[in-house]
């Protein structure tokens, strides 16, 4: 089951696990949408963007810790250092297909700074939309993990039509929403906001297996709802591995290797009898097991791609494109 609340109304809808796992990357890769990003640097901050024909909105994407803007885009002549992680790239393709101009920015450090970078990114977004003559379009944002915390803070500094926080509960535990002059930032800096009048509709996309985070999200949903903010949530559940799972989701990985990896995982006890991973992809020693086997990947980058998809299948803490349709439906329902 996943739970989604649209326009402030909680709705429960059944979903088929097979329907989710059968979502092929070719759905978007085979469409007319193509990566053609532009890379720029503004005061040593990397900015990568793409604008579709006749855009209807601007989407700002914030990566998680250890991420970069280049994770969202395939390697190309325009971006030789781009890596196109499987989930990130599919989110961008969905955005472009639905006529959202996409803007990605790299954080200065390993993770986003909630003290210094909101104003830096606000200036970058303002500069970019004016430069591209997009200032009349509605602005939305999606951030994952550290990027989710960052987007929740950025939304107190500038106007968004709506925001999506992925695998992040936001910084609302640091805000007294009923007070117009609340303590805002963990580093000890104080700011002043009136969240009840200006805070955008917010959708939480999370993995309830992380029970501690789910508990905090439940609290924040109620707090925001009580203060008149339109809120929603989407729960992302674990997925069973199949022989074809990795081939379906990892660009450049063929079915033969996908089957070999699945068999290896079964042999080593990394999956249970129903195909579910016994632990997160960051924890199980699958890379060591693969190196001791005869399985050879055609590209070293595939190691990172595979690990992201294993994390996705375990569904504890990972960016996901599987709910992109619902996320963009949320954005579109709140464009203004």
C-alpha positions in Angstrom: 0.0 0.0 0.0 1.0 3.6 -0.4 -0.7 6.5 1.1 -1.2 9.7 -0.8 -3.0 12.8 0.3 -3.9 15.2 -2.4 -5.1 18.7 -1.7 -5.1 18.0 2.0 -7.3 14.9 1.7 -5.8 11.5 2.7 -6.6 8.7 0.2 -5.5 5.1 0.4 -5.0 3.3 -2.9 -3.8 -0.2 -3.6 -0.8 -0.6 -5.7 0.7 -3.7 -7.3 4.3 -4.5 -6.6 4.6 -6.2 -10.0 3.3 -3.0 -11.6 5.9 -1.0 -9.8 8.8 -3.3 -10.7 7.7 -3.5 -14.3 8.2 0.2 -14.8 11.0 0.1 -17.3 13.5 2.9 -17.7 12.6 2.7 -21.5 9.3 4.3 -20.7 11.0 7.7 -20.8 14.3 6.8 -22.5 12.3 5.7 -25.5 10.3 8.9 -25.7 11.2 12.0 -27.5 12.8 13.6 -24.4 16.5 13.8 -24.6 19.2 15.1 -22.3 20.7 18.3 -23.6 21.9 20.1 -20.4 23.9 23.3 -20.1 26.7 23.5 -17.5 27.6 26.9 -15.9 29.5 28.1 -12.9 28.3 31.1 -10.9 30.8 32.2 -8.2 32.4 28.6 -8.3 29.0 27.0 -7.8 28.1 24.4 -10.5 24.7 24.9 -12.1 23.3 22.4 -14.7 20.0 23.0 -16.4 17.7 22.2 -19.4 14.6 24.0 -20.7 12.0 22.1 -22.7 10.0 23.7 -25.5 7.1 25.8 -24.0 7.9 25.2 -20.3 5.1 25.7 -17.9 7.1 25.6 -14.6 10.6 25.7 -13.2 11.8 22.8 -11.0 14.8 23.1 -8.7 16.3 19.8 -7.7 18.5 19.4 -4.6 20.7 16.3 -4.2 21.5 14.5 -1.0 24.8 14.2 0.9 27.7 13.1 -1.3 25.7 14.1 -4.4 26.3 16.6 -7.1 24.2 18.3 -9.8 25.9 16.0 -12.3 24.1 13.0 -10.8 20.9 14.1 -12.5 22.2 14.1 -16.0 23.6 11.6 -18.5 27.1 12.0 -19.7 27.1 14.0 -22.9 29.3 16.3 -25.0 27.8 19.2 -23.0 28.5 17.5 -19.6 31.4 15.1 -19.8 31.5 14.7 -16.0 27.8 13.9 -15.7 27.0 10.4 -14.4 23.2 10.0 -14.7 22.4 7.9 -11.6 19.3 5.8 -12.4 16.7 7.4 -10.1 17.9 10.9 -10.5 18.0 10.9 -14.3 14.5 9.4 -14.5 13.1 12.3 -12.3 14.7 14.8 -14.8 13.3 13.0 -17.8 9.8 13.0 -16.2 10.1 16.7 -15.5 11.2 17.5 -19.0 8.5 15.3 -20.5 5.9 17.3 -18.5 7.4 20.6 -19.6 9.2 21.6 -16.4 12.4 23.5 -16.9 15.0 21.8 -14.7 17.7 23.6 -12.6 20.2 21.6 -10.5 22.9 23.1 -8.3 25.8 21.5 -6.5 26.2 22.1 -2.8 29.5 23.6 -1.6 30.2 20.8 0.8 29.4 17.1 1.3 25.9 18.1 2.5 23.8 21.3 2.1 24.5 24.0 4.7 21.2 25.3 6.2 22.9 28.4 7.4 24.7 29.8 4.4 23.4 28.1 1.2 19.7 29.0 1.2 20.4 32.6 0.3 23.2 31.6 -2.1 20.8 29.3 -4.0 18.0 31.8 -3.8 20.2 34.3 -5.7 21.2 31.6 -8.2 17.6 30.7 -8.9 16.6 34.4 -9.2 19.6 35.1 -11.6 18.8 32.0 -13.7 15.1 32.5 -14.2 15.6 36.2 -15.1 18.4 35.3 -17.5 16.2 32.7 -19.2 13.1 34.9 -19.2 11.2 32.4 -17.0 10.4 34.7 -14.1 6.7 34.5 -14.8 6.5 30.7 -14.5 5.6 29.1 -11.2 8.5 27.6 -9.2 8.6 24.2 -7.6 11.3 22.2 -5.8 12.2 18.7 -4.9 15.0 17.7 -2.5 16.1 14.3 -1.2 17.7 13.6 2.2 20.0 16.5 2.9 18.4 18.2 -0.1 15.0 17.7 1.4 16.0 19.5 4.6 17.5 22.2 2.4 14.4 22.7 0.3 12.2 22.9 3.5 14.4 25.7 4.6 14.7 27.4 1.2 10.9 27.5 1.1 11.1 30.0 4.0 13.3 32.3 1.9 11.5 32.4 -1.5 8.1 31.6 -3.0 7.4 28.1 -4.4 4.1 26.9 -5.7 4.7 23.6 -3.9 7.6 21.5 -2.7 8.4 17.7 -2.4 10.6 16.4 0.4 12.0 12.9 -0.3 13.3 10.7 2.5 13.5 13.8 4.7 11.2 15.1 7.4 12.2 18.7 6.9 13.5 21.2 9.5 10.1 21.8 11.1 11.3 20.4 14.4 13.5 23.5 14.6 10.6 25.9 13.9 8.0 27.2 16.2 5.4 27.5 13.5 2.9 29.4 15.7 5.5 32.0 16.4 6.3 34.6 13.8 9.9 35.0 15.1 11.1 31.4 15.5 14.5 29.9 16.0 15.3 28.5 12.5 18.7 26.9 12.0 20.6 24.2 13.9 23.9 26.1 13.7 22.4 28.7 16.1 21.4 31.4 13.6 17.9 32.9 14.0 15.6 34.0 11.3 12.0 35.4 11.2 9.3 33.9 9.1 5.5 33.7 9.0 5.0 30.2 7.8 1.3 30.2 8.1 0.9 32.8 5.3 3.6 31.9 2.9 4.7 28.3 3.3 4.0 26.2 0.1 2.0 23.0 -0.2 4.3 20.2 0.8 4.4 16.5 -0.1 6.5 14.0 1.8 7.8 11.1 -0.2 9.3 8.6 2.3 10.1 5.0 3.1 8.2 3.9 6.2 10.7 1.1 6.9 12.7 4.0 8.4 10.3 4.2 11.4 12.1 7.0 13.2 11.8 9.3 10.1 8.2 8.2 9.5 7.3 9.2 13.1 8.8 12.6 12.6 7.0 13.0 9.2 3.7 12.1 10.8 4.2 14.8 13.4 5.2 17.4 10.8 2.3 16.5 8.6 -0.1 17.2 11.5 1.7 20.4 12.5 1.7 21.8 9.0 -1.9 20.7 8.4 -3.0 22.4 11.6 -1.4 25.6 10.5 -3.3 25.6 7.2 -0.5 24.3 4.9 -1.7 21.9 2.2 0.2 18.6 2.8 0.4 15.1 1.4 2.5 12.0 1.7 3.5 9.1 -0.5 4.9 5.9 1.1 7.4 3.9 -0.8 7.6 0.2 0.1 10.3 -2.5 -0.4 10.4 -4.3 -3.7 11.5 -7.9 -4.4 14.5 -8.5 -6.7 13.8 -10.6 -9.8 16.3 -11.9 -12.3 15.5 -9.0 -14.6 15.1 -6.2 -12.0 18.6 -4.7 -12.3 18.6 -4.9 -16.1 15.2 -3.1 -16.2 16.4 -0.2 -14.0 20.2 0.2 -14.6 21.2 1.8 -17.9 24.0 -0.2 -19.5 23.4 -3.5 -17.6 22.3 -6.4 -19.7 19.9 -9.2 -18.7 22.7 -11.8 -18.6 24.6 -9.9 -15.8 21.4 -9.1 -14.0 20.5 -12.8 -13.9 24.0 -13.7 -12.7 23.8 -11.1 -9.9 20.4 -12.3 -8.8 21.7 -15.9 -8.7 24.7 -14.7 -6.7 22.5 -12.8 -4.2 20.4 -16.0 -3.7 23.5 -18.1 -3.3 25.0 -15.8 -0.7 21.8 -15.3 1.2 21.5 -11.6 0.4 17.8 -12.1 -0.5 15.2 -14.2 1.2 13.0 -16.9 -0.4 10.6 -14.2 -1.7 13.4 -12.2 -3.3 13.5 -9.4 -0.8 16.9 -8.1 0.3 17.9 -8.9 3.9 19.6 -5.5 4.3 20.4 -2.2 2.6 22.6 -2.3 -0.5 25.2 -0.2 1.5 25.4 -2.9 4.1 25.4 -6.3 2.4 28.8 -7.2 1.0 27.6 -7.7 -2.5 30.6 -5.9 -4.1 33.0 -8.2 -2.4 31.0 -11.2 -3.4 30.9 -10.0 -7.0 34.6 -9.4 -7.1 35.2 -13.0 -6.0 32.8 -14.4 -8.6 33.3 -14.5 -12.4 30.8 -11.6 -12.9 32.4 -8.6 -14.6 30.7 -5.3 -15.2 31.4 -3.5 -18.5 31.7 -0.1 -16.7 32.9 0.7 -13.2 30.1 3.3 -12.8 27.6 0.5 -12.8 28.6 -0.4 -9.3 27.1 2.9 -8.1 24.1 2.4 -10.3 23.5 -1.1 -8.9 23.9 0.0 -5.3 21.3 2.7 -5.8 18.8 0.2 -7.1 19.5 -2.2 -4.3 18.9 0.6 -1.8 15.7 1.4 -3.7 14.5 -2.2 -3.5 15.3 -2.4 0.3 13.4 0.9 0.7 15.0 2.4 3.8 16.7 5.5 2.5 17.2 6.3 -1.2 16.0 8.6 -3.9 13.2 7.1 -6.0 11.7 7.9 -9.4 9.0 5.3 -8.9 6.5 7.9 -7.6 7.4 10.6 -10.1 4.0 10.5 -11.7 2.3 11.2 -8.3 4.9 13.9 -7.4 4.4 15.8 -10.7 0.6 15.4 -10.4 1.0 17.2 -7.0 3.2 19.9 -8.6 0.7 20.5 -11.4 -2.3 20.6 -9.1 -0.7 23.5 -7.3 0.8 25.6 -10.1 0.0 29.2 -9.6 
